[in-house]
Amino acid sequence: MDATPAPAAQPPDAAPGAGPPSEPYPAGSRPPGPSGPLARRLAAPLGALAAVAGAFAYVAAVDPNEPGHYPVCPMLRLTGLLCPGCGGLRSAHAFAHGDLPAALGSNAVGVALYVAFAVFWVVWSVRAARGRPVRLAVPSGWWWGVGAVLLLFTVVRNLSFGSALAP
């Protein structure tokens, strides 16, 4: 005996060659978009924006310049050296309040990352609205470059001539 299933029978009023009756859209209609409804396509970018906006709102409301609100950086506490993220909360607080010079003074790399996220988010949202996926294929050389910049930033901000980069 053959174990292959028999083809599904079509209803008597179905046109020859028509798809099975369980198709999601009736004949003559179109699907809502390239990848589904607009709300579904924008769910991830809007969710990411809500999370980032919530974090910025919290840091804007709870001042990191006052002691006791946030933990101290473990690297600073153990070694006395500033890591690349030191001053990031103070930078986000100043940035959220529109004080760009203070934000840059607290952590210039952090401000560059805020701007990079904003650009990426706009590109992501536009592509999602158009039903086109975002492909983030970063070559390994870029990651090495980012690591080198962060290492250089860390070294320079811990030296006497780089004190302008220290928070």
N, C-alpha and C positions, 0 to 999 in steps of 0.2 A: 504494500500500500504506500501511496505517496503522502508525505506529511505536510505538503504545502497547502495553505488555506485556499479556499475557492474565492475568486474575486467577488467583491460586494455587488449585489444586484442593484441596478438603478431603478428608481421609480418609473412607472409607465409614462409620466408626463415629462420626464427629463429629456433634454436634447441629447442626441448622440454625441459622445466625446466630452460632455459636460463633466465637471469634477464631481466628486462625491457630494451628497446633500449636506454634509457637515461642514462645508466651507464657512469661514467666519464672516464673510461679507456677501450679501446677496448679489446676484448677477447685475451688472451695470453700475455698481457702486464702487467707490475707491476706499482704500484704507485711510485712516485719519492723517497719516503723515509718513515720512520716510522710516521713522522708528517708533511710531506710536503717537499718542496725543502730546501736545506741547507741554502740558503740566508734568507728564511723566519724564519727558526729555530734560526738563529743567530742574527736576527734583534734586539731583546730586549737586549741581552748582549752587542752587539756592540753599541747600542744606549746609554745604561748606561755608557759604557766606554767612549764614546764621550762626554757625559755630564760631567763626573768627570774629564776627561782630559782637557776639556774647562775651568772648574772652577779652576783647578790647574794651567793652563797656565795663566789665568787672575791674580791669586794671585802671581804667579811667576813674572809677568810683572809689577804689581802695588805693590810696597813694603809697607807692613803694618807697618813697623818700622818708616815710615815717617808720621807725624801727618796730619790729614785732609783727608786721602784717604778712611777710613772706619769709621763707627760709633763706639762709645765707648760702651762697654758692659753695659747694663742697670743695672745689679746687682752690678757691680763695681762702677758705677756712683752713684747709690742710697744708697748703704750700705758700700762701700769701701772694700767689700769682693770679692775674686776671685771665679768665678763659675767654674765648671769643663771644660767649653769651653774656658775660658780666655787663651789667648796665642795660640789659635788654628790657627788663620790666620798666625801669625808669624811662627808657627810650619810648616804649609803647605808651606810657602814661603821658609823656610830653607830646607825642605824635597825636594821640587821641584828643588832646586839648589844643591842637593846632600850633604848638610851639616847636617848629622845625629846627631852629638852631639848638635848642636844648636836647631834642631827640637825637640829632647828629652828634652832639657832644657826649651823650650817654653811650650810644652804640651806633656808629655809622653803618656797620654791616647790617644791623637789624633794620635800619631805615631802608637800605637797599633791598633787603628781603621783603619788606612790606610792599614796596613799589613793584618788585618782581611778582609777588603774589597777586597784586591788583591787575597787572597786565595779563598774567596767566588766566585769572578768573574771567576777565572780559573775553579773551579768546575762547576759553572753554564754554562760556555761556552762549556766545554767538554761534559757535559750531554746534552746540547741543540744540539750540533753537532751530537751526537749519537741518538737523537730523544727521549731522556728520560727526563721527567719533573723533576724539582728541587722541592723537598718538604721540606720546611723550617718549621718544627714543633718543636718549641722551648718550652720545658716544663716551666711552670710558675716559678719553682724554679730557673732556669737560670736567668730569668728577675729580680727576687729578688736579686740574687747574683750580677748581673751587677749594680743594683741600690745601693747595699751596697758598692761595690767597688768605684763607683762614689761619694757616700757620704763620704766615708773614704778619698778618694783623695782630695775632696773639703775641708774637715776639716783639714787634715794634711798640705795642701799647704797654709792655712791661719794661721797656728801657727808658732811661731818663729823657732822651730826645723825643720820644713818642708819647710823652705824658698828655698831650692834647687829645689823644685817642682814648685815654683812660676815663672812666666815668667819675 
